[in-house]
């Protein structure tokens, strides 16, 4: 089935595949890469203060001539320049010139940015949403203990964006289950690490078997694996052909046996 929108706990929806501007650098390269992602079919664009290319993403959205309502835009508070969460969000929209007057999703990039008062930091996020600067609010890289600190919040995070691929599944499984049981959508970043950074590992065998049967590439299978775990995926590439392949991966449905084979092989990784 194609990539579909996933319902958030605030009633809004998020496209289940997104393109991340992390590692895309700054300047014209970032502008061109974002336009290429939009041309390939991505309508969910993920950036952050820390990536230093929010302005380029905004320029790309302007040049691509997309209606604002047609693109789901995420950015993150990364604790840069000594700005508060509210000031940083406004900086993202105006001073950094994202060329938009709201973001669809605003995330706290890491729990360390709001420690020791995680709940106090989250109150600023709630104020951000109340002012309409962000339609939805969430977190990134939060562990269970960090999410537990938000039990007194008025608003449950819509999303927790975390590292997720087969080689970290055993470590992340409890966190994924916690999020899902509390209505928090899990976003998986770096889902392709087994082929981009750790090729030749034990999951290559089940990936090869599935690829032979389905004619899907290893990276397409890994995206389908993350979706089978219930996650929205955020990925990237500098090559348009790969990006188009990622969009096509929405039609790939793994069986329970496929997912189990990948999980079993991943447990052999040392």
N, C-alpha and C positions, 0 to 999 in steps of 0.2 A: 504494500500500500504506500502511497506517497507520504512525504512528510506532512504531518497535520499540526494544527494548533493544539496546544495543551492548556487546559483551563487552570488558572491560578486561583488561590484561595480568596482573592479580592473580587472575583467575578470577571476579571479580564483574561485574555489569552496570550500565550507566547508561542511564536513559531518554534517547532521542535528541532530545527537545525539552524545554527547561526554561524556567521563568519566573524572570527576574532582578529582585531588589528594588532594584537601582541606580536612582536617580532617583525612587524612590517616596516618599522623605522619611521622616519620623519620625511618631510618634504614631498617632492613630486612622486616619489616611489609609493608613498603611502596613499596619496590621492589616486594614482593609477590603479593600485592594488584594490582599493575600495570600490572604484568604478567597475573593475573587472569582476569582483565578487557580485555586485549588483547585476551586471550583465549576465552572469552565469546562473542567476536565479535566486540568490540569497536576498531575503528581505528582512533578515534579523542581523543587525550589525552590532558588534560588541567592542567597546573601547574602554579606556580608563585614564584617569589623571596620570598614572605612572607610565603609560605607554608613550606619552608626549606627542601623540598624533591626533588628538581630538579635533584640532582645527582642520587638519587634512581630511578627516572623516566628514566634517561638516562641508568642506569645499566639494568633496566628491558627491555628497547628497545633492548639493546645489547643481552641480554640472550634470548629474545623471537625470535631472528633471523628474524625479519621483515626487508624487504627492506625499506630504508628510504622513498622512494616514496609511500610506502603503508600506512604510518602513517601520520596523520595531527596533528602536535604538536603546541600547544599554550603555551606561558609563558607570564609573566607580569612584568613590572617595578613597584616595590612596594616601592621604595625609601629607600632601606636598605643600610647600610654601607657607606652612604655619596657619593655614586656613581652617576655620571650623567647617563642619559638614555643610551647614547652610551656605556659608560663603563660598565653599568649594563648588557646590552645585550651581550657584549663580555664576561663578567664574567659568564653569564649563559651558553654560548657556550663552553668556554675554561676552566676557572678556576673551575667552578662548574661541569664541565665535563658532559654535556648532551650527549656526544658521537655523536653529529651531527654538521654540519657546517652552518646550518641555521635553523630558526624556521619558520613554516608556518604562524603563526600569533603572533604578539607581541602587547600587550595592555598596556596602562597606567592604572594602577590598580584603581586609584581614582583621581578625579579632584584636590583634595587638594595637590597632589604631584607636580602639575605644576602651581598652583596659586602663585602669582597673574598674571603671564604671561603665560596663557594657550596656546596662539598661539606660543609663543617662545618655550615652551616645545614640542609642536607638530612639530615645525620645526626640532627638534632633531629626532623625530620619522620619519619624511620624509627622513632625511639623512640616517637613519638606513635602510630604504627600498631601497634607492638609492645604498647603498653599498652591498645589497643582503643578509644582516644579517637576515632580516625578509622579507618573500615574501609578506605578507599583514600586515597592521598596523591598530590598532583600539583603542578603549577606553573601560573603565569599570566604572560603577556607575556614568556616566555623566548624569546630568539633562539637560533639554532644554537650560537653560541659559549658561551652560558650552559648549554645542555644538554650540550655537550661537557665542561664542567667537572664533570659528574656521572658521568663514565665510571668512576670508582672506587667508585661507590655500590653498596650491597648490593641496593637496590630501584630499579628503573627507574620514573620518574614514570608514573602511570597516565594522566594527562591533561595537556595544555597548553592553557589557555584563552587565545585570542588574538583580536584584531580581525580579522574576515574578512567581506568583502563584495566584489562585483565590482570596485569601483574600487581595491581594494588587492590583488587577486588576484596580479598580476604580481610585486608586492613580496613577498608572503607564500607564493608557490607553493613555493619551495625549502624553506622552513620546514615547510610542511605535508607535503611529500614526505619530509623528514628524519624528522619525527615518525612518520609512517606506516611508514617502513622500520625504525624502532626500536620498534614496538609501542606507541607513545604515541598515545592518542586525542586528536584535535584538537576542541576546543570553540570554536565561533564565537560571539563576542559582537558586538553591534551589526550584525547581518546586514542590517538594513533601512535603513541610512544612505542608500542611493541614493534612497529615496522619502521618508524622514523629514527628512533634512538636506540632501540634494543633488538635489531634484526638478528635472526639466527637462534632465537630462544625457543623454548618448548612449545609456545603456542603456534609456531609456524606450521607444525604438523596438522593440527585440526584446521587451521586457516587454509592450508593447501588442499585438504580433503574437501572442505566446503566450497572452495574456489573451483575445484574440478567439477563438482556437481552443479554449481549454480552459474559458473562463468563470471562470478563477481571477483573484484580485486581484493587483496588483503585489507586495504584501508576501508573499502566499502563494507566488508564483513565486520570490521571493528566498530564502525559507526552503527551498524545494525545490532551488534552485541550490546552497545551502550543503550540503545533504544529499548532493547529487550529487558534491560534492567530498570526500565521506567524513567530513564534520564533524557532530558533535552541535551543535545550535543552542540558544542562550540568548537569549531575547527578552523584551519586556514591552510592556504597554499599560495605560492606565487604563480602557479600554473593554472591557466583557465581550464585546461582539459581535466585536471584533477578536481577542480571545483565543480565542474559539470558532472563528474563521476560521483562526487559527494551528494549532489542533488538527486542523481539517479538512484543512489543507495536507498532512497525512501521506498523504492519498490521491492527491496530485498527483505524477506521475512525469514528469520532463522527459526528452526525448530527448537523445542526444549532440549533435544539431544545435542544439537549443535552448540547451544549455550553451555550445556553441562560439559561437553568435550573441551571447550575453550577454558572453562573454569578449572577443570581437572588438570589440564596441561599447565596452566598458569601457576598452579600450586607447586610445580616442580622447579620453578625459577628460583635460583639461589642468589 
